[in-house]
Amino acid sequence: MVRWLAERSKAGKDSLYSLGVGEAERLRNEIRELQDEIKVLSDKVGDAKAKGEEKKEETEKKEETEAPQDSPGEKEEKEEKTEGAGGKEEGEEAEEEEEKEDKKNNDDESEEEDDFGDDDEDDVDDDWKPPTAYMKKGQRGSVSAEAYGAFNQKQAFEPPVYEKSSEQEERINAVLSKSFLFNALSKDDLKVILGAFLEKKISAGDRIIQEGDDGDVMFLIESGAFDCIKKIDGVDKVVKKCGQGDVFGELALLYNCPRAASVEATEEAVVWQLDRETFSHIVRDASAKRRDNFMDFLKTVPLFKPLESYDLMQLADCLQQQTLEAGETILKQGDPGDTFYLVEDGDLVATKTRDGGSQEEVHHYKRGDYFGELALLKNEPRAATVSAKTESKVCKIDRKSFKNILGQLEAQFKEAAQKYKP
């Protein structure tokens, strides 16, 4: 019955919601009965194992009692023969017997699970195998964040600081600002990152990253050129070329996976490298903290109450924060619109230019309010100019994310738009 449900799910009839109420209830009852039968069988297996152990102990005691006792001389002679022949100690034999018994029990349990386990496992592709690089002994076997606990305490962190000229910091900052990993960092965190980059000079032909190795640093190219090389069918092939301003090696730090390709200098080069510890404490932690902060904020916005937690997480991940100075304009009436905005902090005002050139304030925005949605919903130019009255923070969402995540709220957006002053 469970297998039938799984097959029905695969065929596209993928939940009990597609069944009638009566049929769904009948299936639930049958599943409960199957679960009860599984429990009974498990109890029987446990009882059988316990009885088997008792019988084994009784047999061993009986054999010890009935076995003829050797004289002291015969006992010593047997011990010498056993040692000379490389015989096994009693403890070793007992361990082997225990291992055999454990293996048998595990096999029995595996068979039980095969008969009564969750049939969702049938959906797994049995032919799939992880990439070779992931299977090498001693390397991380999966993509994951680092876990901290009783056996892996997160240590107090003191970031390294390496001297740089203001021009060098500006060049590094210009590159980082284009990266999704770094463009959301606070000014303080960005300052720490800039200080932690260490300059390295690379000679032509030097391979600074080896495919399959663990990643301890990421690189930013100041000057020079590099080839990214992957071994394909046993042959090294150049799959990408990197030059000034490019960043590489960051994914191994972000996802804790082995290096996906080798990187080799094709000429003399200068790079800036950032260590794993600084990256983990600042960039990865900042990303997690950023999501948590955005989630807390989004939950306070009444418009988003109908959204599920998964939708909120998606929304939090695609938000980009923007800071506005007092008097700064973020939208201009008549401009094309491709961005939706949420007010995280501060006060903003919307103004319209009327016929004759007069300016009229038509709306004020505070924390939790939003604007810019009409241009996206109607594919029309901006209907008003929006400026910051005080220093403000807004979160923006591009058109694609707006449609994918917030498209389900279109009715609410249109209803709220009726309150806008024309």
N, C-alpha and C positions, 0 to 999 in steps of 0.2 A: 504493500500500500504506500509506504514511504517512497519507494522507488518510482511508483506511478506518479506521485505528486511531483517528484523531481523532473521526470520526463515531461509532465504537463507544463512545468515551469519553463523548460527549455523550448517547448513548442510555441511559447509566447503567451500561454494562458498562465501568467506567472504569479498568481496569488490566490488565496481563498476568496478575495474580493470578487473574482470572476465567477464564483459558484453561487448557487441559490443558498438562501439562509439555511434551509433544511438539510441540503446536501453538505454544506460546510460543517454544520453541527455534527452530522453523522460521521464525517471524516475525522473531526476532532476526537470523538468518542473512540473510534477505532485506533487512532494514534495513541490515546491514553491506554487502551487495552494492550497494545504492543509494548508500550513502556512498562506496564505492570508485568508482562510476560518476561521481558528482559531482566527485570529485577529478580523475579523468581529464579530464572536460570542462573543469574549471577550468584544468588544465595546458594543454590545447589552446588555450583562449582566450588564455592568456598568451603562448603561442608565436606565435599568429596576430598578436597586437598587436605583438610584438617584430619579426616579419618585416615587418609593415606600416610600422613606423617606419624600418627599414633601407631598404626600397624607397623611401620618401618622401625620405630623405636622399640616396639615389643620384640620384633624379629631379631634386632641387633643384640638386645639384652639376652634373649634366649640363646643365641649363638655363642655369646661370651660365656654364659653359664655352662653350656654343654661342651664347649671346646676343651680337649685334653690339655693339661698344663705341662709345659716343658720343664725339664730339669734345669738347674742353673747353667750347667755346661752346655746343654743343647740350646738354651736361650742365647748365650753369648755367641755360639757358633753361627746361629741364624742371623744375629745382628751384624757379625763381621761379614757374612756373605752378602747381606743386603747392602751394606755400605760399599763393599768392593765392587758390586755390580752396578753401582750408581742408583740404587733403589730409591724410591720416593719416601719421604717422611709421612707419618700419619696425617699431620696437619695439611700437607700438600694434597694428599688423596682426598681428605675431607673437603678441601677447597674446590677440588675438581668436581667432586660429587655435587657440591652446592651450586657450582656454576652450571652443571648440566641440568640440575633441577630447575634453576632460575630460567635457563634458556627454554626448557620445556614449558614452564608456566607462562613465560612471555609469549611463546608460540600459541599456546592455548588461548590467551587473552586476545592476541591479534586475530585469531580465527573468529572469536566471539564478536570483536569489533567489526570484522568484515561482514558478518552475517547481520548485525543489528545496528551498525554505525549509521551516521548521518549520510544520506545518499547525495548530499550536496557535493561530496568529494568526487562523485562521478563526473562533475563538470571540469575537473582538473585535467589538463593535457598531459598524459603519461609520457609523451615523447619529449616534453620540454626539459632542457638542461641549462643550468646557468652558464654564462660565459666562462671560458677556461681561466681567465685571470681571477675570477671570483672563487675558483675551486682550489687555488694553490694554497698549500699548507702554510700557515703563519700569516696569511693576509686576511683582511676583513672579508667575511663571506657575504655581506649584504649591505644594502644602502640603508643607513640609519643614523639618527642623531646619537651623540654620546650619552650614555646613561650614567647617572651619579647615584650612589647609594652607600650602604655600609662598607662595601669592599672597594668603592671607587669614590672617595671623598673629593668634592670640588674644593680645590685649594684657594687660599687668598691670592688674588692676582695683582701683580705689579707689572704694568706694561713697560717694555723696553723703550728707550728714547734715543734716537740717533739724530745728530745735528744735520740740518739741511739749510740751504739758502732759501730765502722767500720765493725766489723764482722756481726752485725745485718743488717746493710745496704747492705752488700755484699750478704747475704742470701736472703733478700727481692728482691734485684736487679736481682739475678739469677732466681727467680721465675717469676718476671715481664717480663724479656726478652723473655720468652717462650709464653707470651700472646699476641694475635693479637691486643689487646687494648693498650698495653703499649710499644711494641717493636719498634714502629715508632716514639716515643717521642724524642724530642731533648734532649741534655744533660741537658740543663737548666730546661726544664719541668720535666724531670725525677728526678732531684735534688729536685724540689718542692714536687713531689709526695712522694719521700722517706722521706722527712722531715715531711710530714703530716700524715703518718701512726702512729696510737696510739696503744700501747700495752695493751691488755686486758687478764686477767686470768679468765678462765672459769671452773666451777666445773662440775663434772660428773652429768648428768641429766638436766643441764641447757639448755633450748630451746632458742637460740639466734635469731632465725628467725621463724616467724609464717606464715604459708601459708595464702595468701590472704591479708596480711598487706601491707602497703606502705613500700617501701625500702628507708632507710636513710643512710645506710652504706654498704660497701662491706668488705669481710674478706679474709685474707691470713693466713693459718695455720702455725704457728711456730712449735708447737708440739701438740700431742694428736690426737684424732680421733672423727669423727662426723658421725651421720646418717642423710641422707636426707629423709624426710618422706612426703608422699602425702596421702591425705584422698581419698581412692578409695572405692566406694559403702558404704560410711559411716565408713570405717575402716582405721586406720592409717597403712600404709605399707611402709617399708624401700625400697626405689628405688635406692639408691646409697650410697656408703660409701666414706668419704673423710679423708685424712690423711695429714701428714707433706708435705708442699709445694703446697697444693691445694688452689685454689681461688674459692670463691663462693659469691653469692649475687650481682655480678656486673651487671647482665642483667637487674635487676629492676632499677638500676641507669641509665643504658645506654638507655633503652627504655621507662622509666617512666611507668612501669606496676607493678601490685601487685606481691608479692612474689609467685613464682610458687610452692614452697614446704617449709616445715618446716625443720629446721636444729637443731639437738640436740646432745650435747656432750655425748659420751659414756664413757669417762674417763676425768680426769683432763687435761686441755689443755691451751695453750697460743696462742692467735691470734693477728694479726695486723689488725686494722680496718681503713678504709679510708672513710671520710664523703662525703655526696652527693655534697656539694658545691665545694669542691676541685676537685672531680671527674668531675663535670660539666664544671668548668672553664678550667681545664687543659686537661683532657682526651677527653671529647666530643668536646670541642672547637678546640683542636689540630687536631682531626680527620677531622672536617669540614674544617679547615684551610689547612690541608694536601691535601685534595681533591682539593680545589681551586687552590693551588699552582701547583699540578700535572696537572690539567686541563689547566692552563695557559701555562705550559711547553709543554704539548702534542700538543697544537694548533700551536706551532712554528715548529713542526717537519713536513717537507713536506710529508713524507711517509704517515702520518695519515690524510691528507686532505680529502681523500674519505670517512673517517669514519663519521657516524652520531654522534650527541651529546651523545646519549644513549651509544653507543659503547665506546666513549671517557671516559664517567663516569665509565663504567665497568672497563676499562683499568686502570683508575686512582685509583680505589679502590683496585685493585690487585697488584699494583706496590709496591715493597719493596726497600727502599733506602739503599745503601751501600757506605761507605766512604773508600777511598783507600789512603794510604800514598804513597809518591813518591817512585818509585822503586818496589812497591808491585805488585805481579802477581795475576791476577784474573782468567785467563784461561791458561791451559797448553796443548800444542800440543799433540795429541794422546789420551787425556782423553775423556771419554764419555760426551756427552752434553745433559743437560736437562734444561738449562736456557738461556733466551734471555736477552740482556742488552741494555740499552739506556744511553748515556752519558749526564748527567745533567750539569756537570761542570768539567773543567780540561782538560788535554791532556793525551791520551793513545796511545800506539804503539803496532802493531801486528808484530811479528817476526816468521820466519820459520827456522827450522833446516834442512839444505840441506844435501845431501849425503856427507859424509866426515866430518860432524860435524860443518860446518860453519853456522853462524847466519846471516840472512838477514831480514831487515825491509821491510815489504810488504804493510803496511797501517798505517795511522795515524788517530786518532779519536778525535773529538772535540764536543762541545755542540750540541746536536741534532742528532749526528751520532749514529749508532747502530752496534752491533756485536753479534755473537753467533747463528744467525738464521740458518746458513747452516747445523749445526749438527742436528737441530730440523727438518728442512725440508727434509733432506736426511737420517736421522737416521745413521749418520756417526760420528766417533770421531772428536774431535776438529782439525781443519786444521792448526791452528797457536796458538802461545802463545801470550797473551795480557797482558801488564803491564802498570802501571801508570807512566808517565814521571813526572807529578807534582801531588800534592795532588788533588784528584778528587772525584766526586760523580757520582755514576751510579744508575740507577733504573733497577731492575731485575724482570723478569716475568717467572713463571714456565711453563713447557711444556703444561700442560692442559689448562691454561689461554691463552697461545700463540695460540694454535689450535682453541679454542673456539672464541676468539675475533679477532685475527689477521689472522686467516686462510683465510679470504676473500682477503687478500693482498698477497697471495702466488705468484701470477704472477708478482707483483711489486718487491717482494724480489728476485725472480729468475732473473728478468731483471737486477736489480742492481748488482747481484752477477757476471754477465758477466764482470764487470769492475775490479773485484779483480785480483791482480797479482797472477798467478799460483805458 
